[in-house]
Each structure stands twice: as C-alpha cells, then as structure tokens.
Amino acid sequence: MDKKIGYLGPCGTFSELAVRQYLARQPAGDVQMVALPSIYEVLAAVVQGEVTEAVVPLENSSEGAVNQTQDLLAHTFPDLRIKGEIILPVVHCLMAPPGVSLKTIERVLSHPHALAQCREFISRHLPGAQVVETASTAAAVHLVASTGAPWAAIGPVTAAREYGLEVLVEKINDCPGNATRFIVVGREDGGWAPDCKTTLIVSVAHRPGALYEVLGEFAARGINLTRIESRPSRRRLGEYLFFIDLVGHRLDEQVQEALEAVASRAELRVLGSYPADLSGPEHTADPVDKVKRPADDIPSSSTVEAGFTGQAVSPSPVQWEEIEGLREAIDEVDEQMVELLARRNALAVRIGKLKAGVCPVRDPHRESRVLARVRRLAQLKGVDPAIVEKVYRLIIQHAVRLQREQQGGARAACTPPAGDF
C-alpha cells in the first residue's frame, strides 16, 4: 500500500509546501498526499490509520506557537509522536481575481496566522477592507477565486497559480525572515541519528523553584534547550504544561540521564526524538572567515592567503625562520598538554576505582563547577571561554568513560564525593 501523508488542505497551503519539502529529503517511493480540512482531522487520521504520517504547523517565527497543535498533542492525541521537522520560509502575497485592483478590494481573507503576519501591510494599504479569517490560506484563495467578487486573499504564490488569481503585491509579510516550523507526526518517533531534537511535555509541582530544578537537570549536563512554551493544563486555573525542545536524542547518554532526573521531579512525557532541520536559524550562521584555505583548514607550506584579496604571497626567508621557530614552541606546548591530560586521566581512573560499587560516576554539580571554573580562568588568560568549555566537555566525557570501565557499568544510588573530575 502507498504511504499516505496528511496535511492541512486544500491544495496550495503552506502545509502542502512543507510536505513537498519533507518528501524531497526522503528516499524515492510511492507517496499519496492527503489534504484534510483541519489540524484536528489531520492528526485524527494518523490515529485512525487513514494516513501513515501527518505534517502540521507547530510555531512561527513572527506569531509564536500554534496552540491548537500543542493542545491536540497534549490532550487529545497522547499516543502520537513527533518524528521529524521542516523549517519552511513563509512569503505571503496579496492576490485577487483578474481586473481587481488594490484600491477596489472590499475584503481580505486568509488564515488567522497569515493575517497576523501581514498586519502592518493590511493597516497601511487596505485600511477600509473587511478582514475575514478562514481555515487555511488555500481555503481563502479558493473562496476568492470562486466568488469573483472584489476580494483578495493572502497566501503563497503557488496558490495564486493553482486557483487562477493574479498576484497584486509580493512579499507582504511584516517580517522578512518569516518562517514556520512544521512537525511530522506518526505512531513512533525517529530512530537515533546525529543532529537530533527531542520534544517534551513537563508538568511541575506548584511550589517555588520547581521549574528551576527541572531546567537545572539539563543545564548541569550541558544540554541546550531551544524552546520553552507554556499551555494551560486544563486541570485547574494557574496550572500549566511546559513544552520543551532540547538538542539531542532521547537515547543519548546525557539526555537519558537528564530525563530520568526530570521524571523523578515532575510529570514527564516524551513527544519524540527526531532529526533536526538544519536549515533552521539555530543551525545557520553568516560566514565569518571568507579566506580560502586548503583541505582541513591548514595553510599549505608554500603559500599563505593574504587577507581577503585572494592573492597568494610567499614568505621571505626571515619570515619562514620565525614561523618555524614559533611552530617548534607550539610543539613543545602540545607535548606538555598531552602529558597533563595523561596525568589528569590517571587521577580520574584512581577516583573511578574508589567509587566502584559505592557511588555513581556522574556528578552533574561537580561538572558544572569545573566548567564554570575553567571559563573564569579562560577569561583571566584572554582565551575564548566558549572554546575552553567545549574542550573540557570532551575531557569530562572521556573521564566518565574511564571511570565507568572501573565500575564495570554498575551504578549505585548515593551522593558522590566532590572533586571527581
């Protein structure tokens, strides 16, 4: 049977564009796209087995979370899991039937989120038009095309072509970097892969510091949280659920430990782990170093790139002599660093032997203190603290492996002594 993917229809919505972007990343195969009239029906179709997966909007960079999607996952369809995400750039256009001009428009129709994302444009250029909300952008386009009235719709340019409308104004969204994050939902989440995210729902006790303690479990293990949203729990006024996105897969060792710790402090549900869309803003950055380098970013021995001109110049004999002298000094420093790392590892092994059968290996509070201390030392010495922290995280991970070898994988429940790493 063909794989079926449900999405918010009709044809021509941004949801359809998100599905097509998702399929472009998947292996070739027979896939049927199924347009459904509401987010509720899209998710219900997965539960009822009418579609294999569903693609629904979760958040927008301008207007924030899509609360309907979050509430349905939290309360109505608790067995569904997130297995993927798509970051879709959202560019809105104003479209109308042929012959309709900007000055004659009486109504402007679109999905509530699209209208909100174009609020300034509507106020400035369509002050007298009645604003009408519809179930989707494509539904608005279809309605405007079918009536032939002097109405306009806001939606993707592909919808204008689909329904025979003319684009009056392009790129009318108020924020140029507008993007919507869609999630792929199924009965199971995604298997382990590099560059994953995990989404949780957490409910904490109503007491001072409860949320702080939960968040501290992630901070102590160096786990980055990329989103926190609150929604009413629907149990009583003032009680909330927290949707949390973190970097990592639920099967990653540190993530597993954090989830176990959180589960001991609060109500926890894992909505799923899944490959992150690396085109998202948190994964992209403007290039800083535009100097061309040989492979592995190591300058060749015969040329050195000069600034940003792209012109290769050869060092003079005097310069080469100085360069070689400095390289020898670096080699000596490297030798000392390796010797110090060996001494550090030996100390970690001794601690592991003392802990074996008595204490667990990991001590998140000790690790946090070590990282804070080396960051302070880096600042005092004029070294980038972020680089030093990355190096020490690797060193700590290696120390943990060494100590676990000493413990033979055994874990006991007690408070470890300070000074482990």
C-alpha positions as CSV (number, residue, x, y, z in Angstrom):
1,M,0.0,0.0,0.0
2,D,1.3,3.5,-0.8
3,K,2.5,5.6,2.1
4,K,0.0,8.4,2.9
5,I,0.8,11.8,4.4
6,G,-2.0,14.0,5.7
7,Y,-1.8,17.8,5.8
8,L,-4.0,20.9,6.3
9,G,-5.7,21.5,2.9
10,P,-6.9,22.2,0.4
11,C,-4.3,22.2,-2.3
12,G,-2.0,25.2,-2.2
13,T,-1.4,25.7,1.5
14,F,1.9,26.3,3.1
15,S,1.4,22.9,4.7
16,E,1.4,21.3,1.3
17,L,4.7,23.1,0.5
18,A,6.1,21.7,3.8
19,V,5.1,18.2,2.8
20,R,6.8,18.5,-0.5
21,Q,10.0,19.9,1.2
22,Y,9.9,16.9,3.6
23,L,9.4,14.4,0.7
24,A,12.4,15.9,-1.2
25,R,14.6,14.7,1.7
26,Q,13.2,11.2,1.8
27,P,14.1,8.1,-0.4
28,A,12.0,7.9,-3.6
29,G,8.8,5.9,-3.3
30,D,5.1,5.9,-3.8
31,V,3.5,8.6,-1.5
32,Q,0.0,9.9,-1.6
33,M,-0.6,13.3,-0.2
34,V,-4.0,13.7,1.6
35,A,-5.5,17.1,2.1
36,L,-7.8,17.4,5.2
37,P,-9.9,20.3,6.4
38,S,-8.5,20.9,9.9
39,I,-5.5,20.2,12.1
40,Y,-7.7,18.0,14.3
41,E,-8.7,15.8,11.3
42,V,-5.1,15.6,10.1
43,L,-4.0,14.2,13.5
44,A,-7.1,12.0,13.9
45,A,-6.3,10.4,10.5
46,V,-3.0,9.2,11.9
47,V,-4.7,7.7,15.0
48,Q,-7.3,6.0,12.8
49,G,-4.8,4.6,10.4
50,E,-6.1,6.6,7.4
51,V,-2.7,8.1,6.9
52,T,0.8,6.9,7.9
53,E,2.1,10.3,8.9
54,A,0.9,13.9,9.2
55,V,2.6,17.3,8.7
56,V,1.2,20.1,10.9
57,P,2.4,23.6,11.9
58,L,3.9,24.0,15.4
59,E,5.3,27.5,15.6
60,N,6.0,30.6,13.5
61,S,8.9,33.0,13.9
62,S,6.6,36.0,13.9
63,E,3.5,34.8,15.8
64,G,4.9,32.1,18.0
65,A,3.3,28.7,18.8
66,V,0.3,27.2,17.0
67,N,-1.6,26.5,20.2
68,Q,-4.1,24.2,18.6
69,T,-1.4,21.8,17.5
70,Q,0.2,21.8,21.0
71,D,-3.1,21.3,22.8
72,L,-4.1,18.4,20.5
73,L,-0.9,16.6,21.1
74,A,-1.1,17.2,24.8
75,H,-4.7,16.3,25.5
76,T,-6.5,14.7,22.5
77,F,-3.9,12.5,20.8
78,P,-1.4,11.5,23.6
79,D,-0.2,8.4,21.7
80,L,1.1,10.4,18.7
81,R,4.9,11.0,18.4
82,I,7.0,13.6,16.6
83,K,9.3,12.0,14.0
84,G,10.6,15.0,12.0
85,E,10.5,18.7,11.5
86,I,10.5,21.1,8.5
87,I,11.5,24.7,8.6
88,L,9.7,26.5,5.8
89,P,10.3,30.1,4.8
90,V,6.9,31.8,4.6
91,V,6.4,34.5,2.0
92,H,2.9,35.9,1.7
93,C,1.4,37.5,-1.4
94,L,-1.8,39.5,-1.9
95,M,-3.8,38.0,-4.8
96,A,-7.2,38.8,-6.4
97,P,-9.3,37.9,-9.4
98,P,-8.2,39.4,-12.7
99,G,-9.3,43.0,-13.0
100,V,-9.4,43.7,-9.3
101,S,-7.0,46.5,-8.1
102,L,-5.7,47.3,-4.7
103,K,-8.0,50.3,-4.4
104,T,-11.2,48.3,-5.1
105,I,-10.7,45.5,-2.6
106,E,-13.6,45.2,-0.1
107,R,-12.5,42.1,1.8
108,V,-9.2,40.4,2.5
109,L,-9.3,36.7,3.5
110,S,-6.7,34.3,5.0
111,H,-5.8,32.1,7.9
112,P,-5.6,34.0,11.2
113,H,-1.8,33.4,11.4
114,A,-1.2,34.8,7.9
115,L,-3.4,37.8,8.7
116,A,-1.4,38.5,11.8
117,Q,1.9,38.1,9.9
118,C,0.7,40.8,7.5
119,R,-1.0,43.1,10.0
120,E,1.1,46.2,9.2
121,F,0.6,45.8,5.4
122,I,-3.2,45.4,5.8
123,S,-3.4,48.5,8.0
124,R,-1.3,50.6,5.7
125,H,-2.6,49.6,2.3
126,L,-6.1,48.1,2.9
127,P,-7.5,50.3,5.8
128,G,-11.1,50.1,4.6
129,A,-11.2,46.3,3.7
130,Q,-13.0,43.9,5.9
131,V,-10.7,41.2,7.3
132,V,-12.1,37.7,7.2
133,E,-10.5,34.6,8.8
134,T,-10.6,31.2,7.0
135,A,-9.5,27.7,7.9
136,S,-6.3,27.9,5.8
137,T,-4.6,30.2,3.3
138,A,-5.6,28.0,0.4
139,A,-9.2,28.0,1.6
140,A,-9.1,31.8,1.4
141,V,-7.7,31.7,-2.1
142,H,-10.3,29.1,-3.3
143,L,-13.1,31.3,-1.8
144,V,-11.9,34.5,-3.5
145,A,-11.4,32.7,-6.8
146,S,-14.9,31.1,-6.7
147,T,-16.9,34.2,-5.9
148,G,-15.3,36.6,-8.4
149,A,-16.1,39.5,-6.0
150,P,-13.6,42.4,-5.4
151,W,-12.0,40.4,-2.6
152,A,-8.3,39.5,-2.1
153,A,-6.6,36.6,-0.4
154,I,-3.2,36.3,1.4
155,G,-1.2,33.2,0.8
156,P,1.7,31.6,-1.1
157,V,2.3,32.5,-4.7
158,T,1.8,28.8,-5.7
159,A,-1.9,29.1,-4.6
160,A,-2.4,32.0,-7.0
161,R,-1.3,29.8,-9.9
162,E,-3.4,26.9,-8.6
163,Y,-6.6,28.9,-8.5
164,G,-6.1,31.4,-11.3
165,L,-5.7,34.6,-9.3
166,E,-3.3,37.5,-10.1
167,V,-0.6,38.5,-7.6
168,L,-1.1,42.1,-6.8
169,V,1.7,42.5,-4.3
170,E,4.5,40.1,-3.4
171,K,6.3,39.7,-0.1
172,I,3.8,41.5,2.1
173,N,4.7,39.8,5.4
174,D,5.8,42.3,8.0
175,C,9.0,40.3,9.0
176,P,11.3,39.5,6.1
177,G,12.7,36.4,7.8
178,N,9.3,34.9,8.4
179,A,9.4,31.1,8.7
180,T,7.1,28.3,10.1
181,R,8.3,25.2,11.8
182,F,6.2,22.1,10.8
183,I,6.4,18.7,12.5
184,V,6.0,15.3,11.1
185,V,3.8,13.2,13.3
186,G,3.3,9.4,13.4
187,R,2.8,6.5,15.8
188,E,6.5,6.3,16.5
189,D,9.3,8.9,16.7
190,G,12.6,8.9,14.8
191,G,15.4,6.5,15.4
192,W,18.8,7.6,16.6
193,A,20.7,9.9,14.3
194,P,23.2,12.8,14.7
195,D,21.8,16.3,15.0
196,C,18.5,15.4,16.6
197,K,16.0,17.3,18.7
198,T,13.7,15.9,21.4
199,T,10.4,17.5,22.5
200,L,8.9,17.0,26.0
201,I,5.8,17.9,27.9
202,V,6.6,18.6,31.6
203,S,4.2,19.4,34.4
204,V,5.8,20.6,37.7
205,A,4.5,20.9,41.2
206,H,3.1,24.3,42.2
207,R,5.9,25.3,44.6
208,P,8.9,27.8,44.4
209,G,11.8,26.5,42.4
210,A,10.1,23.5,40.8
211,L,10.6,24.6,37.2
212,Y,14.1,25.9,38.1
213,E,15.0,22.4,39.4
214,V,13.8,20.7,36.2
215,L,15.7,23.1,33.9
216,G,18.8,22.7,36.1
217,E,19.0,19.0,35.2
218,F,19.6,20.0,31.6
219,A,21.9,22.8,32.4
220,A,24.1,20.6,34.6
221,R,24.6,18.2,31.7
222,G,25.3,20.9,29.1
223,I,22.1,20.1,27.2
224,N,20.8,23.1,25.2
225,L,17.1,23.9,25.3
226,T,15.9,25.6,22.1
227,R,12.2,26.3,23.1
228,I,10.0,26.5,26.1
229,E,6.3,27.2,25.8
230,S,3.6,27.0,28.4
231,R,-0.1,25.9,27.9
232,P,-2.9,25.5,30.4
233,S,-3.0,22.0,31.9
234,R,-6.9,22.1,31.7
235,R,-6.9,20.7,35.2
236,R,-7.2,23.9,37.2
237,L,-6.6,27.6,36.8
238,G,-2.9,28.6,37.1
239,E,-1.6,25.1,36.3
240,Y,0.5,24.8,33.2
241,L,2.2,22.3,30.9
242,F,5.6,23.2,29.6
243,F,6.6,22.2,26.1
244,I,10.4,21.9,25.9
245,D,12.7,21.3,22.9
246,L,16.2,20.2,23.5
247,V,19.2,19.4,21.4
248,G,19.9,15.6,21.4
249,H,18.2,12.3,21.1
250,R,16.4,10.6,24.0
251,L,18.8,7.7,23.6
252,D,21.9,9.9,24.0
253,E,23.5,9.1,27.4
254,Q,23.4,12.6,28.8
255,V,19.8,13.1,27.6
256,Q,18.7,9.8,29.1
257,E,20.2,10.8,32.5
258,A,18.5,14.2,32.4
259,L,15.2,12.6,31.5
260,E,15.5,10.2,34.4
261,A,16.3,13.0,36.8
262,V,13.4,15.1,35.5
263,A,11.0,12.2,35.8
264,S,11.8,12.0,39.5
265,R,10.9,15.6,40.0
266,A,7.9,16.2,37.7
267,E,5.4,14.6,35.3
268,L,7.2,13.9,32.0
269,R,6.1,12.8,28.6
270,V,8.5,12.5,25.7
271,L,6.7,13.5,22.5
272,G,9.6,12.2,20.4
273,S,13.1,12.5,19.2
274,Y,13.7,13.3,15.5
275,P,16.3,14.7,13.0
276,A,16.5,18.5,13.3
277,D,16.0,20.5,10.1
278,L,19.5,22.1,9.8
279,S,18.2,24.9,7.7
280,G,16.6,26.4,10.8
281,P,18.1,29.7,12.2
282,E,19.7,28.0,15.2
283,H,21.8,25.9,12.8
284,T,22.8,28.5,10.3
285,A,25.2,31.5,10.7
286,D,26.7,34.1,8.5
287,P,30.1,33.1,7.3
288,V,32.9,34.9,9.2
289,D,36.1,33.6,7.7
290,K,36.0,34.1,3.9
291,V,39.7,33.3,3.4
292,K,40.1,30.3,1.2
293,R,42.1,27.5,2.8
294,P,43.5,24.1,1.7
295,A,41.8,21.0,3.0
296,D,41.3,20.6,6.8
297,D,41.7,24.5,7.1
298,I,45.5,24.1,7.4
299,P,47.6,26.6,5.4
300,S,49.9,24.9,2.9
301,S,53.7,25.1,3.4
302,S,54.3,27.0,0.1
303,T,51.7,29.8,0.2
304,V,49.8,31.9,2.8
305,E,46.5,33.6,1.8
306,A,46.7,37.4,2.1
307,G,43.7,39.0,3.7
308,F,40.5,38.9,1.6
309,T,42.2,39.6,-1.7
310,G,42.7,36.0,-2.7
311,Q,46.3,36.8,-3.7
312,A,48.9,34.2,-2.6
313,V,52.3,35.5,-1.4
314,S,55.4,33.7,-0.5
315,P,57.0,34.5,2.9
316,S,60.6,35.7,3.0
317,P,63.4,33.5,4.4
318,V,63.4,35.6,7.6
319,Q,59.7,35.2,8.0
320,W,60.0,31.4,7.4
321,E,62.7,31.2,10.1
322,E,60.5,32.9,12.6
323,I,57.5,30.8,11.6
324,E,59.4,27.6,12.1
325,G,60.7,28.8,15.5
326,L,57.2,29.5,16.7
327,R,56.0,26.1,15.4
328,E,58.7,24.4,17.5
329,A,57.5,26.3,20.5
330,I,53.9,25.2,19.8
331,D,55.1,21.6,19.5
332,E,56.6,21.9,23.0
333,V,53.4,23.3,24.4
334,D,51.4,20.4,22.7
335,E,53.7,17.9,24.3
336,Q,53.1,19.4,27.7
337,M,49.4,19.5,27.2
338,V,49.3,15.8,26.3
339,E,51.4,15.0,29.4
340,L,49.0,16.9,31.6
341,L,46.0,15.2,30.0
342,A,47.6,11.8,30.8
343,R,48.1,12.8,34.4
344,R,44.5,14.0,34.6
345,N,43.3,10.7,33.2
346,A,45.3,8.8,35.7
347,L,43.7,10.7,38.5
348,A,40.3,10.1,37.1
349,V,41.0,6.4,37.0
350,R,42.0,6.4,40.6
351,I,38.8,8.1,41.6
352,G,36.9,5.6,39.5
353,K,38.4,2.7,41.5
354,L,37.4,4.3,44.8
355,K,33.8,4.9,43.6
356,A,33.4,1.3,42.2
357,G,30.3,-0.3,43.8
358,V,29.9,2.7,46.1
359,C,28.9,5.8,44.1
360,P,27.7,6.7,40.6
361,V,30.1,8.0,38.1
362,R,28.3,11.2,37.1
363,D,28.2,14.2,39.4
364,P,26.4,17.0,37.4
365,H,27.0,19.6,40.1
366,R,30.8,18.9,40.1
367,E,30.9,19.0,36.3
368,S,29.1,22.4,36.4
369,R,31.6,23.8,38.9
370,V,34.6,22.5,36.8
371,L,33.2,24.2,33.6
372,A,32.4,27.4,35.4
373,R,36.0,27.5,36.9
374,V,37.7,26.9,33.6
375,R,35.6,29.5,31.9
376,R,36.7,32.1,34.6
377,L,40.3,31.0,34.1
378,A,40.0,31.4,30.3
379,Q,38.7,34.9,30.7
380,L,41.6,35.8,33.0
381,K,44.1,34.4,30.5
382,G,42.5,36.1,27.5
383,V,41.2,32.8,25.9
384,D,37.7,32.4,24.5
385,P,35.7,30.8,27.3
386,A,33.3,29.0,24.9
387,I,36.3,27.2,23.2
388,V,37.7,26.2,26.6
389,E,34.3,24.9,27.7
390,K,34.0,22.7,24.5
391,V,37.4,21.2,25.1
392,Y,36.6,20.4,28.8
393,R,33.3,18.9,27.9
394,L,35.2,16.4,25.8
395,I,37.7,15.8,28.6
396,I,34.9,15.2,31.1
397,Q,33.2,12.8,28.8
398,H,36.4,10.8,28.4
399,A,36.9,10.8,32.2
400,V,33.4,9.4,32.6
401,R,34.2,6.6,30.2
402,L,37.4,5.7,32.1
403,Q,35.6,5.6,35.4
404,R,32.7,3.5,34.0
405,E,35.3,1.0,32.9
406,Q,36.4,0.9,36.5
407,Q,32.9,0.4,37.8
408,G,32.1,-2.2,35.1
409,G,28.9,-0.4,34.3
410,A,27.5,-0.7,37.9
411,R,25.6,2.3,39.2
412,A,24.6,2.8,42.8
413,A,22.4,5.5,44.3
414,C,24.4,7.7,46.6
415,T,25.9,11.2,46.7
416,P,29.3,11.2,45.0
417,P,32.2,13.0,46.7
418,A,33.4,16.3,45.4
419,G,36.4,16.5,43.2
420,D,35.6,13.7,40.8
421,F,36.9,15.2,37.6
